[in-house]
Amino acid sequence: MSAKNVDRHNRFRSVTVGFRVSPEEQTELDRAVSLSGLTKQEFCYRRCMERDIVVQGNPKVYKALKTQMAEILSELKRICAGDSVQPELIETIKLITVTMDGLKGEDANGR
């Protein structure tokens, strides 16, 4: 039997909440979750409750950043060939910027 899922106040999480997303939204959500270093459950919970997502640098986060940066480089090379910039690319770059600033110990305003 698996361990009980409890929050930081030792309250048992026994209620399931689910929602539907489009394939594009799923990709965006998965990208944000991987860059946060949190589980999808914890990430969604914190976002729904308007709580801060604090990224703790670890190998999983660095690997996700490296993967996303490689995808961005590929997209930028495609754009140089004359194609247009996709809005998802801009959102991913913004998310990576916030994550990298947080890992450096700065806020989004560079302080």
Sine and cosine of phi, psi and omega as CSV:
sin_phi,cos_phi,sin_psi,cos_psi,sin_omega,cos_omega
0.00,0.00,0.67,-0.74,-0.02,-1.00
-0.98,0.20,0.32,-0.95,0.00,-1.00
-0.94,0.34,0.48,-0.88,0.02,-1.00
-0.93,0.36,0.60,-0.80,0.02,-1.00
-1.00,0.01,0.95,-0.32,-0.02,-1.00
-0.87,-0.50,0.42,-0.91,0.06,-1.00
-1.00,0.06,-0.11,-0.99,-0.07,-1.00
-0.94,0.33,-0.18,0.98,0.06,-1.00
-0.98,-0.19,0.25,0.97,0.02,-1.00
0.89,0.45,0.49,0.87,0.08,-1.00
-1.00,-0.03,0.73,-0.68,-0.02,-1.00
-0.96,0.30,0.80,-0.60,0.04,-1.00
-1.00,-0.01,0.99,-0.15,-0.09,-1.00
-0.94,-0.35,-0.10,1.00,-0.06,-1.00
-0.98,-0.20,0.71,-0.70,0.03,-1.00
-0.98,-0.18,0.74,-0.67,0.06,-1.00
-0.83,-0.55,0.77,-0.63,-0.01,-1.00
-0.74,-0.68,0.38,-0.93,0.05,-1.00
-0.45,-0.89,0.34,-0.94,-0.02,-1.00
-0.98,-0.18,0.57,-0.82,0.07,-1.00
-0.69,-0.72,0.33,-0.95,0.08,-1.00
-0.98,0.21,0.28,-0.96,0.06,-1.00
-0.85,0.53,-0.59,0.80,0.02,-1.00
-0.93,0.37,-0.64,0.76,0.05,-1.00
-0.92,0.39,-0.58,0.81,0.04,-1.00
-0.89,0.45,-0.68,0.73,0.03,-1.00
-0.87,0.49,-0.70,0.71,0.01,-1.00
-0.90,0.43,-0.68,0.74,0.03,-1.00
-0.90,0.44,-0.73,0.68,0.00,-1.00
-0.87,0.50,-0.63,0.78,0.02,-1.00
-0.90,0.44,-0.73,0.69,0.00,-1.00
-0.90,0.43,-0.65,0.76,0.02,-1.00
-0.89,0.45,-0.71,0.70,-0.04,-1.00
-0.91,0.42,-0.58,0.82,0.02,-1.00
-0.97,0.26,-0.33,0.95,-0.01,-1.00
-0.99,0.12,-0.45,0.89,-0.07,-1.00
0.99,0.14,0.03,1.00,0.01,-1.00
-1.00,-0.09,0.21,-0.98,0.16,-0.99
-0.96,0.28,0.35,-0.94,0.01,-1.00
-0.88,0.48,-0.64,0.76,0.02,-1.00
-0.86,0.51,-0.76,0.65,-0.05,-1.00
-0.92,0.40,-0.64,0.77,0.02,-1.00
-0.88,0.48,-0.77,0.64,-0.02,-1.00
-0.89,0.45,-0.65,0.76,0.02,-1.00
-0.87,0.49,-0.75,0.66,-0.04,-1.00
-0.90,0.43,-0.63,0.78,0.02,-1.00
-0.93,0.38,-0.68,0.74,0.00,-1.00
-0.90,0.43,-0.57,0.82,-0.02,-1.00
-1.00,0.00,0.14,0.99,0.01,-1.00
0.83,0.56,0.64,0.77,0.07,-1.00
-0.99,-0.13,0.43,-0.90,-0.01,-1.00
-0.93,0.37,0.59,-0.81,0.12,-0.99
-0.98,-0.19,0.95,-0.32,0.00,-1.00
-0.97,-0.23,0.89,-0.45,-0.04,-1.00
-1.00,0.08,0.82,-0.58,0.10,-0.99
-0.98,-0.18,0.86,-0.51,-0.01,-1.00
-0.88,0.47,0.79,-0.62,0.08,-1.00
-0.44,-0.90,0.17,-0.99,-0.04,-1.00
-0.83,0.55,-0.57,0.82,0.00,-1.00
-0.90,0.43,-0.68,0.74,0.01,-1.00
-0.92,0.39,-0.70,0.71,0.00,-1.00
-0.89,0.46,-0.62,0.78,0.04,-1.00
-0.91,0.42,-0.68,0.73,0.03,-1.00
-0.89,0.46,-0.66,0.75,0.04,-1.00
-0.89,0.46,-0.69,0.72,0.00,-1.00
-0.89,0.46,-0.69,0.72,0.01,-1.00
-0.89,0.46,-0.71,0.70,-0.01,-1.00
-0.92,0.40,-0.62,0.79,0.03,-1.00
-0.91,0.42,-0.60,0.80,0.05,-1.00
-0.91,0.42,-0.65,0.76,0.04,-1.00
-0.92,0.40,-0.62,0.79,0.04,-1.00
-0.91,0.42,-0.67,0.74,0.04,-1.00
-0.86,0.51,-0.68,0.73,0.04,-1.00
-0.87,0.48,-0.69,0.72,0.03,-1.00
-0.91,0.42,-0.65,0.76,0.01,-1.00
-0.90,0.43,-0.61,0.79,0.07,-1.00
-0.90,0.43,-0.62,0.79,0.04,-1.00
-0.91,0.42,-0.66,0.75,-0.01,-1.00
-0.91,0.42,-0.62,0.79,0.04,-1.00
-0.86,0.51,-0.43,0.90,0.01,-1.00
-0.98,0.20,-0.01,1.00,0.09,-1.00
0.94,-0.35,0.01,1.00,0.01,-1.00
-0.99,0.15,0.20,-0.98,-0.04,-1.00
-1.00,0.01,0.32,-0.95,0.01,-1.00
-0.99,0.11,0.78,-0.62,0.03,-1.00
-0.99,0.14,0.63,-0.78,0.02,-1.00
-0.86,0.51,-0.53,0.85,0.02,-1.00
-0.89,0.46,-0.57,0.82,0.02,-1.00
-0.91,0.42,-0.69,0.72,0.02,-1.00
-0.88,0.48,-0.69,0.73,0.01,-1.00
-0.90,0.43,-0.64,0.76,0.03,-1.00
-0.90,0.43,-0.68,0.74,0.02,-1.00
-0.89,0.46,-0.66,0.75,0.04,-1.00
-0.88,0.47,-0.69,0.72,0.00,-1.00
-0.90,0.44,-0.67,0.74,0.02,-1.00
-0.91,0.42,-0.63,0.78,0.02,-1.00
-0.88,0.48,-0.72,0.69,0.03,-1.00
-0.89,0.46,-0.67,0.74,0.00,-1.00
-0.89,0.45,-0.73,0.69,-0.02,-1.00
-0.91,0.42,-0.65,0.76,0.06,-1.00
-0.88,0.48,-0.66,0.75,0.03,-1.00
-0.90,0.43,-0.61,0.80,0.02,-1.00
-0.93,0.36,-0.49,0.87,0.03,-1.00
-0.99,0.15,-0.18,0.98,0.00,-1.00
1.00,0.00,0.34,0.94,0.02,-1.00
-0.94,-0.35,0.36,-0.93,0.14,-0.99
-1.00,0.01,0.00,-1.00,-0.09,-1.00
-0.91,0.42,-0.30,0.95,0.01,-1.00
-1.00,-0.06,0.12,0.99,0.05,-1.00
0.99,0.14,0.27,0.96,0.01,-1.00
-1.00,-0.02,0.00,0.00,0.00,0.00
